[in-house]
Amino acid sequence: MKKINICPLFVVFLAIALGSCADKTIEDTNPERPQYDPSPTVVVERFLKALKDQNFKKAYEYVYVPSTDEAGYVIQMSNIFKQNQITINSFQILGTQIYELSATVAVDLDQTLKSPTTGQLTNLKQKSRYSLGLYDKKWKVTSGECFENCIEEVPEIEIAD
């Protein structure tokens, strides 16, 4: 009986298998995230600039609010700013984190508003986080939340026992 050495056949098979994968690039297996203009950072900058100028119609261009239309958004934001006497004095982008279909932008925000505790105007410097989503290949602000120095600190009153 004749003995066949299968080692050379295995080497040839392995070479063919590896050769068939050689034309694959890293992009095929790990594509770079597409870039959409304007970026999340620019969207938040433009959104806050519009709010600072109290141009709520312009601000609406940068938000995703499926629960209302442009006119309703403008009326709602105008009422909120008037009732709370909100003025955005300045803002500074601190950083942006982009995920697949969402992004988060952190902002230093300096504003003046009516105090909910005293009713007086107060200057409030806070850090806020804006969440964005990708809708029709455009970044839109979906929410905003304060994460540092959010409300006025009310001093605690200690009661002696």
DSSP file (Angstrom, degrees, kcal/mol; ACC not computed):
  #  RESIDUE AA STRUCTURE BP1 BP2  ACC     N-H-->O    O-->H-N    N-H-->O    O-->H-N    TCO  KAPPA ALPHA  PHI   PSI    X-CA   Y-CA   Z-CA
    1    1 A M              0   0    0      0, 0.0     2,-0.4     0, 0.0     0, 0.0   0.000 360.0 360.0 360.0 140.4    0.0    0.0    0.0
    2    2 A K        -     0   0    0      1,-0.0     2,-0.4     2,-0.0     0, 0.0  -0.714 360.0-139.2 -90.4 131.6    1.2    3.4   -0.9
    3    3 A K        -     0   0    0     -2,-0.4     2,-0.5     2,-0.0    -1,-0.0  -0.772  12.4-155.5 -93.1 132.6    1.5    6.1    1.8
    4    4 A I        -     0   0    0     -2,-0.4     2,-0.7     2,-0.0    -2,-0.0  -0.923  11.3-138.5-109.3 129.0    0.4    9.7    1.0
    5    5 A N        -     0   0    0     -2,-0.5     4,-0.4     1,-0.1    -2,-0.0  -0.771  16.1-172.3 -85.9 114.4    1.9   12.5    2.9
    6    6 A I     >  +     0   0    0     -2,-0.7     4,-2.4     1,-0.2     5,-0.2   0.547  66.5  87.4 -86.5  -6.9   -1.0   15.0    3.6
    7    7 A C  H  > S+     0   0    0      1,-0.2     4,-2.1     2,-0.2    -1,-0.2   0.928  88.6  47.7 -60.3 -47.5    1.3   17.7    5.1
    8    8 A P  H  > S+     0   0    0      0, 0.0     4,-2.1     0, 0.0    -1,-0.2   0.882 111.5  52.1 -62.9 -35.3    2.0   19.3    1.7
    9    9 A L  H  > S+     0   0    0     -4,-0.4     4,-2.5     2,-0.2    -2,-0.2   0.913 108.7  50.1 -64.4 -41.3   -1.7   19.2    0.8
   10   10 A F  H  X S+     0   0    0     -4,-2.4     4,-2.5     2,-0.2    -1,-0.2   0.904 109.9  50.7 -62.2 -42.0   -2.5   20.9    4.1
   11   11 A V  H  X S+     0   0    0     -4,-2.1     4,-2.3     2,-0.2    -1,-0.2   0.904 111.3  48.2 -63.2 -42.4    0.1   23.7    3.4
   12   12 A V  H  X S+     0   0    0     -4,-2.1     4,-2.2     2,-0.2    -2,-0.2   0.921 112.0  49.5 -64.2 -44.0   -1.4   24.3   -0.1
   13   13 A F  H  X S+     0   0    0     -4,-2.5     4,-2.3     1,-0.2    -2,-0.2   0.915 112.0  48.1 -61.0 -44.4   -4.9   24.5    1.3
   14   14 A L  H  X S+     0   0    0     -4,-2.5     4,-2.6     1,-0.2     5,-0.2   0.891 110.1  52.3 -63.5 -40.9   -3.8   26.9    4.0
   15   15 A A  H  X S+     0   0    0     -4,-2.3     4,-2.3     2,-0.2    -1,-0.2   0.891 110.7  47.6 -63.4 -40.1   -2.0   29.1    1.4
   16   16 A I  H  X S+     0   0    0     -4,-2.2     4,-1.8     2,-0.2    -2,-0.2   0.917 112.1  49.9 -66.5 -43.3   -5.1   29.2   -0.7
   17   17 A A  H  X S+     0   0    0     -4,-2.3     4,-0.7     1,-0.2    -2,-0.2   0.924 114.5  43.4 -62.1 -45.5   -7.3   30.1    2.2
   18   18 A L  H >X S+     0   0    0     -4,-2.6     3,-0.8     1,-0.2     4,-0.5   0.885 111.3  55.3 -67.9 -38.2   -5.0   32.9    3.4
   19   19 A G  H >< S+     0   0    0     -4,-2.3     3,-0.7     1,-0.2     4,-0.4   0.831 101.1  58.0 -64.4 -32.4   -4.5   34.2   -0.2
   20   20 A S  H 3< S+     0   0    0     -4,-1.8     3,-0.3     1,-0.2    -1,-0.2   0.740 108.5  46.4 -71.0 -21.5   -8.3   34.6   -0.7
   21   21 A C  H X< S+     0   0    0     -3,-0.8     3,-1.4    -4,-0.7    -1,-0.2   0.499  87.9  90.2 -93.7  -6.0   -8.4   36.9    2.3
   22   22 A A  T << S+     0   0    0     -3,-0.7    -1,-0.2    -4,-0.5    -2,-0.1   0.785  80.7  56.7 -66.7 -27.3   -5.4   39.0    1.3
   23   23 A D  T 3  S+     0   0    0     -4,-0.4    -1,-0.3    -3,-0.3     2,-0.2   0.565  84.1 102.5 -83.0  -5.7   -7.5   41.5   -0.8
   24   24 A K    <   -     0   0    0     -3,-1.4     2,-0.2     3,-0.0    -3,-0.0  -0.553  60.7-154.5 -73.4 138.2   -9.6   42.4    2.2
   25   25 A T    >>  -     0   0    0     -2,-0.2     4,-1.1     1,-0.1     3,-0.5  -0.671  29.6-108.5-108.5 168.2   -8.7   45.7    3.8
   26   26 A I  H 3> S+     0   0    0     -2,-0.2     4,-2.5     1,-0.2     3,-0.3   0.857 118.4  62.4 -62.0 -34.1   -9.1   46.9    7.3
   27   27 A E  H 34 S+     0   0    0      1,-0.2    -1,-0.2     2,-0.2    -3,-0.0   0.855  99.2  55.0 -60.6 -34.8  -11.8   49.3    6.0
   28   28 A D  H <4 S+     0   0    0     -3,-0.5    -1,-0.2     1,-0.2    -2,-0.2   0.861 118.2  33.0 -67.0 -34.4  -13.9   46.3    4.9
   29   29 A T  H  < S+     0   0    0     -4,-1.1    -2,-0.2    -3,-0.3    -1,-0.2   0.679 136.6  21.6 -96.3 -19.2  -13.9   44.8    8.3
   30   30 A N  S  < S-     0   0    0     -4,-2.5    -1,-0.2    -5,-0.2    -2,-0.2  -0.551  80.4-164.2-147.0  73.9  -13.9   48.0   10.4
   31   31 A P        -     0   0    0      0, 0.0     2,-0.1     0, 0.0    -4,-0.1  -0.281  26.7-108.1 -66.4 146.7  -15.2   50.9    8.4
   32   32 A E        -     0   0    0      1,-0.1     3,-0.1     3,-0.0    -2,-0.0  -0.468  41.0 -98.9 -71.2 144.3  -14.5   54.4    9.6
   33   33 A R        -     0   0    0     -2,-0.1    -1,-0.1     1,-0.1    67,-0.0  -0.422  44.3-110.5 -62.9 133.0  -17.6   56.2   11.0
   34   34 A P        -     0   0    0      0, 0.0     2,-0.5     0, 0.0    -1,-0.1  -0.340  27.8-128.7 -65.0 148.6  -19.0   58.6    8.3
   35   35 A Q        -     0   0    0     -3,-0.1     2,-0.4     4,-0.0     4,-0.0  -0.848  21.6-165.4-100.7 132.6  -18.6   62.3    9.0
   36   36 A Y        -     0   0    0     -2,-0.5   102,-0.1     2,-0.1   101,-0.0  -0.966  24.3-103.7-120.6 134.8  -21.7   64.5    8.8
   37   37 A D  S    S+     0   0    0     -2,-0.4     2,-0.1   100,-0.1    -2,-0.0  -0.850  99.8  38.1-104.0 140.2  -21.6   68.3    8.6
   38   38 A P  S    S-     0   0    0      0, 0.0   101,-0.5     0, 0.0    -2,-0.1   0.615  93.1-134.9 -75.0 157.5  -22.2   70.2   10.7
   39   39 A S     >  -     0   0    0     -2,-0.1     4,-2.5     1,-0.1     5,-0.2  -0.197  25.6-101.9 -70.3 164.9  -20.6   68.2   13.5
   40   40 A P  H  > S+     0   0    0      0, 0.0     4,-2.3     0, 0.0     5,-0.2   0.876 123.6  54.1 -56.7 -37.7  -22.3   67.7   16.9
   41   41 A T  H  > S+     0   0    0      1,-0.2     4,-2.3     2,-0.2     5,-0.1   0.941 110.6  44.7 -61.7 -47.5  -20.0   70.3   18.4
   42   42 A V  H  > S+     0   0    0      2,-0.2     4,-2.7     1,-0.2     5,-0.2   0.879 110.6  55.2 -65.8 -38.7  -21.0   72.9   15.7
   43   43 A V  H  X S+     0   0    0     -4,-2.5     4,-2.6     2,-0.2    -1,-0.2   0.934 110.4  44.9 -60.6 -46.3  -24.7   72.0   16.1
   44   44 A V  H  X S+     0   0    0     -4,-2.3     4,-2.8     2,-0.2     5,-0.3   0.904 112.3  52.4 -66.5 -40.1  -24.6   72.7   19.9
   45   45 A E  H  X S+     0   0    0     -4,-2.3     4,-2.2    -5,-0.2    -2,-0.2   0.942 113.8  43.1 -58.2 -47.4  -22.6   75.9   19.3
   46   46 A R  H  X S+     0   0    0     -4,-2.7     4,-2.2     2,-0.2    -2,-0.2   0.882 113.5  52.1 -67.2 -38.6  -25.2   77.1   16.8
   47   47 A F  H  X S+     0   0    0     -4,-2.6     4,-2.2    -5,-0.2    -2,-0.2   0.943 112.9  43.7 -62.1 -48.9  -28.1   76.0   19.0
   48   48 A L  H  X S+     0   0    0     -4,-2.8     4,-2.9     2,-0.2    -2,-0.2   0.861 111.5  54.3 -67.6 -35.0  -26.8   77.8   22.0
   49   49 A K  H  X S+     0   0    0     -4,-2.2     4,-2.2    -5,-0.3    -1,-0.2   0.919 109.1  48.8 -62.6 -42.9  -26.0   80.9   20.0
   50   50 A A  H  <>S+     0   0    0     -4,-2.2     5,-3.2     2,-0.2     4,-0.2   0.907 112.9  47.1 -63.6 -41.7  -29.6   80.9   18.7
   51   51 A L  H ><5S+     0   0    0     -4,-2.2     3,-1.2     3,-0.2    37,-0.2   0.911 109.9  53.3 -65.2 -41.3  -30.9   80.6   22.3
   52   52 A K  H 3<5S+     0   0    0     -4,-2.9    36,-0.2     1,-0.3    -2,-0.2   0.894 113.3  43.1 -59.0 -40.4  -28.5   83.3   23.5
   53   53 A D  T 3<5S-     0   0    0     -4,-2.2    -1,-0.3    -5,-0.2    -2,-0.2   0.443 112.4-124.5 -82.5  -0.4  -30.0   85.6   20.8
   54   54 A Q  T < 5 +     0   0    0     -3,-1.2     2,-1.0    -4,-0.2    -3,-0.2   0.848  62.6 146.4  53.3  38.4  -33.5   84.3   21.7
   55   55 A N     >< +     0   0    0     -5,-3.2     4,-2.1    -6,-0.2     3,-0.3  -0.740  16.7 169.9 -99.6  80.6  -33.9   83.3   18.0
   56   56 A F  H  > S+     0   0    0     -2,-1.0     4,-1.8     1,-0.2    -1,-0.2   0.765  71.5  60.5 -71.1 -26.0  -36.0   80.3   18.7
   57   57 A K  H  > S+     0   0    0      2,-0.2     4,-0.6     1,-0.2    -1,-0.2   0.910 109.2  43.8 -64.9 -41.2  -36.9   79.8   15.1
   58   58 A K  H >4 S+     0   0    0     -3,-0.3     3,-1.1     1,-0.2     4,-0.4   0.898 110.5  55.3 -68.0 -41.5  -33.2   79.3   14.3
   59   59 A A  H >< S+     0   0    0     -4,-2.1     3,-1.7     1,-0.3     4,-0.3   0.857  97.8  64.4 -60.2 -35.2  -32.8   77.1   17.4
   60   60 A Y  H >< S+     0   0    0     -4,-1.8     3,-1.1     1,-0.3    -1,-0.3   0.794  90.2  66.3 -59.8 -29.0  -35.5   74.8   16.1
   61   61 A E  T << S+     0   0    0     -3,-1.1    -1,-0.3    -4,-0.6    -2,-0.2   0.747 104.5  44.9 -62.6 -23.4  -33.3   74.0   13.1
   62   62 A Y  T <  S+     0   0    0     -3,-1.7    79,-3.4    -4,-0.4     2,-0.3   0.330 102.2  77.8-106.9   5.0  -30.9   72.2   15.5
   63   63 A V  B <   -a  141   0A   0     -3,-1.1     2,-0.6    -4,-0.3    79,-0.2  -0.835  64.2-142.0-118.1 155.3  -33.3   70.2   17.6
   64   64 A Y        +     0   0    0     77,-2.7    -3,-0.1    -2,-0.3    76,-0.0  -0.936  35.1 154.1-112.7 105.7  -35.3   67.0   17.2
   65   65 A V    >   +     0   0    0     -2,-0.6     3,-1.5     3,-0.2     8,-0.1  -0.761  13.3 174.9-133.1  85.9  -38.7   67.5   18.8
   66   66 A P  T 3  S+     0   0    0      0, 0.0    -1,-0.1     0, 0.0    -2,-0.0   0.636  73.7  70.8 -68.4 -11.2  -41.2   65.2   17.2
   67   67 A S  T 3  S+     0   0    0      2,-0.0     2,-0.3     0, 0.0    -2,-0.0   0.494 106.2  26.2 -85.1  -2.3  -43.9   66.2   19.7
   68   68 A T  S <  S-     0   0    0     -3,-1.5     2,-0.2     4,-0.0    -3,-0.2  -0.955  72.0-121.6-150.3 167.7  -44.3   69.8   18.3
   69   69 A D     >  -     0   0    0     -2,-0.3     4,-2.4     1,-0.0     5,-0.2  -0.502  44.8 -90.4-103.4 179.8  -43.9   71.8   15.1
   70   70 A E  H  > S+     0   0    0      1,-0.2     4,-2.6     2,-0.2     5,-0.2   0.918 125.0  49.1 -59.4 -46.6  -41.8   74.9   14.6
   71   71 A A  H  > S+     0   0    0      1,-0.2     4,-2.3     2,-0.2    -1,-0.2   0.914 112.6  48.1 -61.4 -43.5  -44.4   77.4   15.7
   72   72 A G  H  > S+     0   0    0      2,-0.2     4,-2.5     1,-0.2    -1,-0.2   0.891 111.9  49.8 -63.7 -40.0  -45.2   75.5   18.8
   73   73 A Y  H  X S+     0   0    0     -4,-2.4     4,-2.8     2,-0.2     5,-0.3   0.925 110.5  49.7 -63.9 -45.2  -41.5   75.2   19.7
   74   74 A V  H  X S+     0   0    0     -4,-2.6     4,-2.3     1,-0.2    -2,-0.2   0.920 113.4  46.0 -61.5 -44.9  -41.0   78.9   19.2
   75   75 A I  H  X S+     0   0    0     -4,-2.3     4,-2.4    -5,-0.2    -1,-0.2   0.933 114.1  48.5 -63.3 -46.3  -44.0   79.8   21.4
   76   76 A Q  H  X S+     0   0    0     -4,-2.5     4,-2.3     1,-0.2    -2,-0.2   0.936 114.4  44.2 -61.2 -48.5  -43.0   77.3   24.1
   77   77 A M  H  X S+     0   0    0     -4,-2.8     4,-2.5     1,-0.2     5,-0.2   0.888 112.0  53.3 -66.5 -38.5  -39.3   78.5   24.3
   78   78 A S  H  X S+     0   0    0     -4,-2.3     4,-2.3    -5,-0.3    -1,-0.2   0.921 110.9  47.1 -61.0 -44.1  -40.3   82.2   24.2
   79   79 A N  H  X S+     0   0    0     -4,-2.4     4,-3.0     2,-0.2     5,-0.3   0.909 111.5  50.6 -64.1 -43.2  -42.7   81.6   27.2
   80   80 A I  H  X S+     0   0    0     -4,-2.3     4,-2.0     1,-0.2     6,-0.2   0.931 112.9  45.9 -61.1 -46.0  -40.0   79.7   29.1
   81   81 A F  H  <>S+     0   0    0     -4,-2.5     5,-1.9     2,-0.2     4,-0.4   0.895 116.8  44.7 -65.9 -39.8  -37.4   82.4   28.6
   82   82 A K  H ><5S+     0   0    0     -4,-2.3     3,-0.7    -5,-0.2    -2,-0.2   0.944 114.0  47.8 -68.8 -48.4  -39.9   85.2   29.5
   83   83 A Q  H 3<5S+     0   0    0     -4,-3.0    -2,-0.2     1,-0.2    -1,-0.2   0.859 122.5  34.5 -62.9 -36.1  -41.4   83.5   32.6
   84   84 A N  T 3<5S-     0   0    0     -4,-2.0    30,-3.0    -5,-0.3    -1,-0.2   0.374 102.7-129.6-100.1   4.0  -37.9   82.6   34.0
   85   85 A Q  T < 5 -     0   0    0     -3,-0.7     2,-0.3    -4,-0.4    -3,-0.2   0.899  40.9-175.6  48.2  49.6  -36.2   85.8   32.7
   86   86 A I      < +     0   0    0     -5,-1.9     2,-0.4    -6,-0.2    27,-0.2  -0.593  15.9 174.2 -82.7 132.4  -33.5   83.6   31.2
   87   87 A T  E     -B  112   0A   0     25,-2.6    25,-3.0    -2,-0.3     2,-0.8  -0.986  23.9-144.0-133.4 125.5  -30.5   85.3   29.5
   88   88 A I  E     -B  111   0A   0     -2,-0.4    23,-0.3    23,-0.2     3,-0.1  -0.816  18.4-178.9 -88.6 115.9  -27.5   83.2   28.3
   89   89 A N  E     -     0   0A   0     21,-2.2     2,-0.3    -2,-0.8    22,-0.2   0.908  60.6 -28.3 -81.4 -45.3  -24.5   85.4   29.0
   90   90 A S  E     -B  110   0A   0     20,-1.8    20,-2.9     2,-0.0    -1,-0.3  -0.981  53.2-162.0-163.2 164.7  -21.8   83.0   27.5
   91   91 A F  E     -B  109   0A   0     -2,-0.3     2,-0.4    18,-0.2    18,-0.2  -0.986   2.0-162.6-152.4 155.9  -21.0   79.4   26.9
   92   92 A Q  E     -B  108   0A   0     16,-2.2    16,-3.1    -2,-0.3     2,-0.3  -0.981  23.7-125.0-143.8 128.6  -18.0   77.3   26.1
   93   93 A I  E     -B  107   0A   0     -2,-0.4    14,-0.3    14,-0.2     3,-0.1  -0.572  22.9-175.4 -72.2 129.9  -17.8   73.8   24.7
   94   94 A L  E     -     0   0A   0     12,-3.2     2,-0.3     1,-0.4    13,-0.2   0.759  58.4 -37.3 -96.8 -31.6  -15.8   71.5   27.0
   95   95 A G  E     -B  106   0A   0     11,-1.3    11,-2.6     2,-0.0     2,-0.4  -0.935  46.2-132.6 175.1 161.3  -15.8   68.3   24.9
   96   96 A T  E     -B  105   0A   0     -2,-0.3     2,-0.5     9,-0.2     9,-0.2  -0.995   8.3-166.2-134.2 136.6  -17.7   66.1   22.5
   97   97 A Q  E     -B  104   0A   0      7,-2.8     7,-2.5    -2,-0.4     2,-0.5  -0.989  11.6-162.7-122.4 121.9  -18.1   62.3   22.5
   98   98 A I  E     +B  103   0A   0     -2,-0.5     5,-0.2     5,-0.2     2,-0.1  -0.902  10.2 177.2-109.3 130.7  -19.4   60.7   19.3
   99   99 A Y        -     0   0    0      3,-3.3     5,-0.0    -2,-0.5     0, 0.0  -0.264  52.1 -72.5-107.6-161.1  -20.9   57.2   19.2
  100  100 A E  S    S-     0   0    0      1,-0.2     3,-0.0    -2,-0.1    -2,-0.0   0.992 121.7  -4.9 -62.1 -64.0  -22.5   55.4   16.2
  101  101 A L  S    S+     0   0    0     -3,-0.0    33,-1.7    31,-0.0     2,-0.3   0.232 130.0  53.9-118.3  11.7  -25.8   57.3   15.9
  102  102 A S  E     - C   0 133A   0     31,-0.2    -3,-3.3    37,-0.1     2,-0.3  -0.924  56.0-168.5-141.7 166.1  -25.6   59.6   18.9
  103  103 A A  E     -BC  98 132A   0     29,-1.9    29,-2.8    -2,-0.3     2,-0.4  -0.978  11.3-146.5-151.6 159.5  -23.3   62.1   20.5
  104  104 A T  E     -BC  97 131A   0     -7,-2.5    -7,-2.8    -2,-0.3     2,-0.5  -1.000  10.4-167.1-132.0 133.6  -22.9   64.0   23.8
  105  105 A V  E     -BC  96 130A   0     25,-2.5    25,-2.9    -2,-0.4     2,-0.4  -0.985   9.5-150.8-124.2 124.5  -21.5   67.6   24.1
  106  106 A A  E     -BC  95 129A   0    -11,-2.6   -12,-3.2    -2,-0.5   -11,-1.3  -0.766  19.6-174.0 -95.7 140.3  -20.5   69.0   27.4
  107  107 A V  E     -BC  93 128A   0     21,-2.8    21,-2.8    -2,-0.4     2,-0.5  -0.991  28.6-137.2-139.1 138.8  -20.8   72.8   27.9
  108  108 A D  E     -BC  92 127A   0    -16,-3.1   -16,-2.2    -2,-0.4     2,-0.5  -0.867  34.2-167.0 -86.4 126.3  -19.9   75.5   30.5
  109  109 A L  E     -BC  91 126A   0     17,-3.3    17,-2.8    -2,-0.5     2,-0.6  -0.974  16.2-168.6-126.4 125.2  -23.0   77.7   30.6
  110  110 A D  E     +BC  90 125A   0    -20,-2.9   -21,-2.2    -2,-0.5   -20,-1.8  -0.957  26.5 157.0-112.5 118.0  -23.2   81.2   32.2
  111  111 A Q  E     -BC  88 124A   0     13,-2.5    13,-3.5    -2,-0.6     2,-0.4  -0.946  37.3-136.3-140.8 159.8  -26.7   82.5   32.4
  112  112 A T  E     +BC  87 123A   0    -25,-3.0   -25,-2.6    -2,-0.3     2,-0.3  -0.963  36.9 153.7-114.6 134.5  -28.9   84.8   34.4
  113  113 A L  E     - C   0 122A   0      9,-2.3     9,-2.8    -2,-0.4     2,-0.4  -0.975  48.9 -84.1-153.9 165.3  -32.4   83.7   35.4
  114  114 A K  E     - C   0 121A   0    -30,-3.0     7,-0.2    -2,-0.3     6,-0.1  -0.597  50.1-117.3 -75.4 128.3  -35.1   84.3   38.0
  115  115 A S     >  -     0   0    0      5,-3.3     4,-1.6    -2,-0.4    -1,-0.1  -0.446  11.2-147.1 -66.2 131.2  -34.4   82.3   41.2
  116  116 A P  T  4 S+     0   0    0      0, 0.0    -1,-0.1     0, 0.0    -2,-0.0   0.716  98.6  42.9 -70.9 -17.9  -37.0   79.7   41.9
  117  117 A T  T  4 S+     0   0    0      3,-0.1    -2,-0.0     1,-0.0    -3,-0.0   0.839 130.3  18.2 -95.2 -37.2  -36.5   80.2   45.6
  118  118 A T  T  4 S-     0   0    0      2,-0.2     3,-0.1     0, 0.0    -4,-0.0   0.652  87.1-130.9-109.7 -19.1  -36.2   84.0   46.0
  119  119 A G     <  +     0   0    0     -4,-1.6     2,-0.2     1,-0.3    -5,-0.0   0.421  68.8 122.4  80.5  -2.9  -37.7   85.3   42.8
  120  120 A Q  S    S-     0   0    0     -6,-0.1    -5,-3.3     1,-0.1    -1,-0.3  -0.565  73.5 -97.8 -89.8 155.5  -34.7   87.5   42.3
  121  121 A L  E     -C  114   0A   0     -7,-0.2     2,-0.3    -2,-0.2    -7,-0.2  -0.537  48.0-177.5 -70.7 136.4  -32.4   87.5   39.2
  122  122 A T  E     -C  113   0A   0     -9,-2.8    -9,-2.3    -2,-0.2     2,-0.5  -0.979  27.7-124.8-137.5 148.4  -29.3   85.4   39.8
  123  123 A N  E     -C  112   0A   0     -2,-0.3     2,-0.5   -11,-0.2   -11,-0.2  -0.817  30.1-170.3 -92.7 130.3  -26.2   84.6   37.8
  124  124 A L  E     -C  111   0A   0    -13,-3.5   -13,-2.5    -2,-0.5     2,-0.6  -0.976  13.0-167.3-129.2 120.8  -25.7   80.8   37.5
  125  125 A K  E     +C  110   0A   0     -2,-0.5     2,-0.3   -15,-0.2   -15,-0.2  -0.935  28.6 157.4-105.1 118.9  -22.6   79.1   36.1
  126  126 A Q  E     -C  109   0A   0    -17,-2.8   -17,-3.3    -2,-0.6     2,-0.5  -0.876  41.7-120.1-137.4 166.1  -23.3   75.5   35.4
  127  127 A K  E     -CD 108 148A   0     21,-1.9    20,-3.0    -2,-0.3    21,-1.3  -0.944  33.6-173.3-108.9 131.0  -22.1   72.6   33.3
  128  128 A S  E     -CD 107 146A   0    -21,-2.8   -21,-2.8    -2,-0.5     2,-0.5  -0.878  16.6-145.7-124.9 156.4  -24.6   71.0   31.0
  129  129 A R  E     -CD 106 145A   0     16,-3.3    16,-2.3    -2,-0.3     2,-0.5  -0.988  11.7-160.1-123.9 124.4  -24.6   67.9   28.7
  130  130 A Y  E     -CD 105 144A   0    -25,-2.9   -25,-2.5    -2,-0.5     2,-0.4  -0.905   6.4-150.7-107.5 131.0  -26.5   67.9   25.4
  131  131 A S  E     -CD 104 143A   0     12,-2.5    11,-3.1    -2,-0.5    12,-1.4  -0.801  15.1-169.3 -98.4 140.8  -27.4   64.7   23.8
  132  132 A L  E     -CD 103 141A   0    -29,-2.8   -29,-1.9    -2,-0.4     2,-0.3  -0.935   7.0-162.2-129.1 152.6  -27.7   64.5   20.0
  133  133 A G  E     -CD 102 140A   0      7,-2.4     7,-2.5    -2,-0.3     2,-0.7  -0.893  26.1-113.7-127.8 161.6  -29.0   62.0   17.5
  134  134 A L  E     + D   0 139A   0    -33,-1.7     2,-0.5    -2,-0.3     5,-0.2  -0.872  37.6 173.5 -99.8 115.0  -28.5   61.5   13.8
  135  135 A Y  E >  S- D   0 138A   0      3,-2.9     3,-1.1    -2,-0.7    -2,-0.0  -0.983  71.4 -15.5-127.6 120.6  -31.7   62.1   11.8
  136  136 A D  T 3  S-     0   0    0     -2,-0.5    -1,-0.1     1,-0.3     3,-0.1   0.894 128.2 -55.9  51.2  43.4  -31.6   62.1    8.0
  137  137 A K  T 3  S+     0   0    0      1,-0.2     2,-0.4    -3,-0.1    -1,-0.3   0.753 118.6 110.4  62.4  27.8  -27.8   62.4    8.2
  138  138 A K  E <   - D   0 135A   0     -3,-1.1    -3,-2.9  -102,-0.1     2,-0.3  -0.999  69.4-123.8-131.4 135.2  -28.1   65.5   10.3
  139  139 A W  E     - D   0 134A   0   -101,-0.5     2,-0.4    -2,-0.4    -5,-0.2  -0.608  33.7-176.8 -75.9 133.4  -27.1   65.9   14.0
  140  140 A K  E     - D   0 133A   0     -7,-2.5    -7,-2.4    -2,-0.3     2,-0.4  -0.992  30.2-115.2-133.7 140.4  -30.0   67.2   16.1
  141  141 A V  E     +aD  63 132A   0    -79,-3.4   -77,-2.7    -2,-0.4    -9,-0.3  -0.599  32.4 175.3 -71.6 127.0  -30.1   68.1   19.8
  142  142 A T  E     -     0   0A   0    -11,-3.1     2,-0.3     1,-0.4   -10,-0.2   0.663  61.1 -10.8-107.3 -24.4  -32.5   65.7   21.5
  143  143 A S  E     - D   0 131A   0    -12,-1.4   -12,-2.5     2,-0.0    -1,-0.4  -0.986  51.4-151.7-166.4 164.2  -32.1   66.7   25.1
  144  144 A G  E     + D   0 130A   0     -2,-0.3     2,-0.3   -14,-0.2   -14,-0.2  -0.996  15.0 177.9-143.6 141.4  -30.0   68.8   27.5
  145  145 A E  E     - D   0 129A   0    -16,-2.3   -16,-3.3    -2,-0.3     2,-0.3  -1.000  27.2-123.2-146.2 144.6  -29.4   68.3   31.2
  146  146 A C  E     + D   0 128A   0     -2,-0.3   -18,-0.3   -18,-0.3     3,-0.1  -0.629  25.0 174.6 -81.8 141.6  -27.4   70.1   33.8
  147  147 A F  E     +     0   0A   0    -20,-3.0     2,-0.3     1,-0.3   -19,-0.2   0.423  64.5  37.9-128.0  -1.2  -24.8   68.0   35.7
  148  148 A E  E    S- D   0 127A   0    -21,-1.3   -21,-1.9     1,-0.1    -1,-0.3  -0.948 122.6  -2.1-152.0 132.8  -23.0   70.5   37.9
  149  149 A N  S    S+     0   0    0     -2,-0.3    -1,-0.1   -23,-0.2    -2,-0.1   0.926  78.4 158.5  57.9  49.5  -24.2   73.5   39.8
  150  150 A C        +     0   0    0     -4,-0.1     2,-0.3   -24,-0.1    -1,-0.1   0.875  55.0  14.9 -77.5 -40.9  -27.7   72.9   38.5
  151  151 A I  S    S-     0   0    0    -36,-0.0     2,-0.1   -35,-0.0    -1,-0.1  -0.872  93.3 -80.8-131.1 164.8  -29.9   74.7   41.0
  152  152 A E        -     0   0    0     -2,-0.3     2,-0.5     1,-0.1    -2,-0.1  -0.394  47.7-117.3 -64.3 140.0  -29.3   77.2   43.7
  153  153 A E        -     0   0    0     -2,-0.1    -1,-0.1    -4,-0.0     0, 0.0  -0.677  23.8-154.2 -79.2 124.8  -28.1   75.7   46.9
  154  154 A V        -     0   0    0     -2,-0.5     2,-0.0    -3,-0.0    -3,-0.0  -0.899  23.3-119.6 -99.8 122.1  -30.5   76.2   49.7
  155  155 A P        -     0   0    0      0, 0.0     2,-0.2     0, 0.0    -1,-0.0  -0.347  26.3-120.6 -63.6 137.5  -28.7   76.2   53.1
  156  156 A E        -     0   0    0     -2,-0.0     2,-0.6     1,-0.0    -3,-0.0  -0.554  18.9-137.0 -78.2 141.8  -29.9   73.5   55.4
  157  157 A I        -     0   0    0     -2,-0.2     2,-0.5     2,-0.0    -1,-0.0  -0.883  14.0-145.6-101.1 122.2  -31.3   74.6   58.7
  158  158 A E        -     0   0    0     -2,-0.6     2,-0.6     1,-0.0     0, 0.0  -0.731   7.9-153.0 -89.0 133.7  -30.1   72.6   61.6
  159  159 A I        -     0   0    0     -2,-0.5     2,-0.2     2,-0.0    -2,-0.0  -0.919  14.5-131.8-108.2 124.7  -32.6   72.1   64.4
  160  160 A A              0   0    0     -2,-0.6     0, 0.0     1,-0.1     0, 0.0  -0.517 360.0 360.0 -73.8 139.3  -31.2   71.5   67.8
  161  161 A D              0   0    0     -2,-0.2    -1,-0.1     0, 0.0    -2,-0.0   0.461 360.0 360.0 -78.5 360.0  -32.7   68.6   69.7
